[in-house]
Amino acid sequence: MTKLYQGIIAGLAGAILAMLFWVPGWLETWEAKTWDWRAVRMAKPGRATDDIRLILLDQNSLDWAKTENGLTWPWPREIYSVIISYCQRSRAKALVFDVLFTEPSAYGVADDEKFGAAIAQFGRFAAGSVFVGQSSGSETKWSKDIPGPRLRIAGLEQWLKMTQAKEIVFPRAAMPVPEVSKHAAVLCNVSMNPDPDGVYRRIKPFAVFDDMPVFSTGLGAYLAAHPDAAARIDADNFTLDGKAVPIDNEGNALLRYRGPSGAHQAYSAAAVIQSELRLLAGEQAVIRDEHAFKDKYVFFGFSAPGLYDLRPSPVSGVYTGVEIHATLLDNFLSRDFMRLCSAWFTVMLVLFLSLGCAVSASFFSSIAGGLTVSAVFLILPILLCFAAYRLGFCTPMVVQELAVAATVAITLGVNYATEGRQKRFIKQAFKQYLSPLVVAELIAHPERLKLGGERRTLSIFFSDLQGFTSISEKLEPEKLTSLLNEYLSEMTDIIHEEGGTVDKYEGDAIIAFWNAPITVPEHAVRAVRAALRCQAKLAEMRTAFKRDIGVDMMMRIGINTGDAVVGNLGSRTRFDYTMLGDAVNLAARLEGVNKQFGTYTMISQFTRELTGEIFALREIARAAVVGRKEPVTIYEPMFPGEYEARKAVLETFARGLEMFYQGRFADALAIFSDISRMDAPAAAYGHKCRFFLEAPPEHWNGVWVMTSK
């Protein structure tokens, strides 16, 4: 069989394998993530982005209302009338409220009537307060007192029959209060549903209630300004006033986001209210641009965290619901909604990429040539998808990448034996000396088997057994080796379980680090948790060890987080994967500082800053360690249960420490003396206080200067 035939078979096999994952929808989660990636990088304003303004009821507005006017939430609806009046004064094209007004105002009927009067006077108001649902809402038909939508959609009945958009038809609704609904130009649907992963990428331009369409808030703003618009629908397009909105068979439109939250110019509700009140009083408005809302579609909504209208979007983890509605109108006015590519187009594209990759790679006999072709074809789907996005099309990326990756694996299979031998050699040569993570990294990147390093932020772990020299002198070499191996194995397993890399063993000492050679999330947390777990494990083993050696075996640990150089360091013929730097030295010093205070686990302020509130901590000292000019605050970490058990002693120690920092050594001594028998650090401070009472320091700054390593 020729290489060409082999390439064709490999390409077809790769394409079929990808299709087997794509057709059942198993790739949807990953496709969504790649879509978000494209949306973030390709986001830019549309031609109608500047035609939209937002008025946001943010936290500052709530604070202003409470401080200046004594108003708590919810506000009287008369305040919203002021916002409407300002929009009318500013000659806004339309105003839509992304707010539910389904219950009468807590301030009485008069409050609703004033609000309704302001709506009627403005005219071009879209009441974004019709919430349609499958099980929520008290209404099943349009009430006679509430005018139904005047706009019908031509072809809607036929479209509903031929599509799967059953979820677009809602049997129930919650209507706004009559004072709002009877004066609004349009009643809108504010409800939205996210994708299965909770991210809002799509929106239904309309829903159906009581056999009539209820338009989404974004389009409601347009209809408020264009009440005579006509609408129709066919297989994959919903058209309003001559502008097409591509939709899928479930009635969803795929949004083209303009950027992270804030892409549309927004104003604080407090600023709008103050501006209108000042203008009524003949004063200067807070909003200096008198044309800020002129001929603009204005959306009012919530952005204060406590009002629960913050949602995840492809471009931002926190995105207000009103901004999603504004994005719908933006896409509609700019006429640049995203379109879904057909399934057949995707199939043909996958076949083209798979066959092209396999056939091209078959002409290269070398690994380098095959890898070059593979790299080109693995990048090609990304380039194609970004190009498609620019043209307004949504093209699946993961299925293309999967097809190419599968094809690459099959096409380069002939080289597997050679590469496999190299990987097995590396694993056998280094698995006894390096962390499994390092071994995996070397297998993936054999080129790292050379001299060189990189600067990384590491969490560094130094441990040592207390009095091990005297212990080792009492034991036979065989027994010492057995004991040490058992101890080191248990500690190493914990370090590896927490994602750490063991740098080296120096007798009974363990040196390890986190966040290299691969990135380790929350590396400081993992390092501290490993230390506490090691102490707990040693406590379990202590009884058995004492039977063998006659004394309790205790371990001191020092942890620091900071920048260090990490990599393969040594000669050209022999090197170790290790670390260097001041942060490393400080971790080593902290292990020794435990001796000064009678503690067994100590971390620096730099590690403490990254662990947050996960661990219980007590501050031990502001210490100047040997070899370091600047003092560092050091802490003793512990699990919450231990802290609660020792809470009284620890709180007493904290009071004594504060006295010590202030130079009140007599007061500190009195406090430390009360707990010195129960707490080793308190006893250490007691000795230090007595020393300072006899020989007071000349320039006291609260720093405990260490005189030994």
Secondary structure by P-SEA (a helix, b strand, c coil): ccaaaaaaaaaaaaaaaaaaacccccaaaaaaaaaaaaaaaacccccccccbbbbbbcaaaaaaaaaaccccccccaaaaaaaaaaaaaacccbbbbcccccccccccaaaaaaaaaaaaaaccccccccccccccccccccccccccccccccaaaaaaaacccccccccbbbbccccccccccbbbbccccccccccccccccccccccbbbbcaaaaaaaaacccbbbbbcccccccccbbbbbcccbbbbbbccccccccbbbbaaaaaaaaaaaaacccccccccccccccbbbbbbcccccccbbbccccccccaaaaaaaaaaaaaaccccccccaaaaaaaaaaaaaaaaaaaaacccaaaaaaaaaaaaaaaaaaaaaaaaabbbbbcaaaaaaaaaaaaaaaccaaaaaaaaaaaaaaaccccccaaaaaaaaacccccccbbbbbbcbbbbbbccaaaaaaaaccaaaaaaaaaaaaaaaaaaaaaaccccccccccbbbbcccccccccaaaaaaaaaaaaaaaaaaaaaaaaaaaccbbbbbbbbbbbbbbbbcccccccccccccccaaaaaaaaaaaacccccccccccaaaaaaacccbbbbbccccccccccbbbbbbbbbcaaaaaaaaaaaaaaaaaaaaaaacaaaaaaaaaaacccccaaaaaaaaaaaaaaaccccccccccccccc
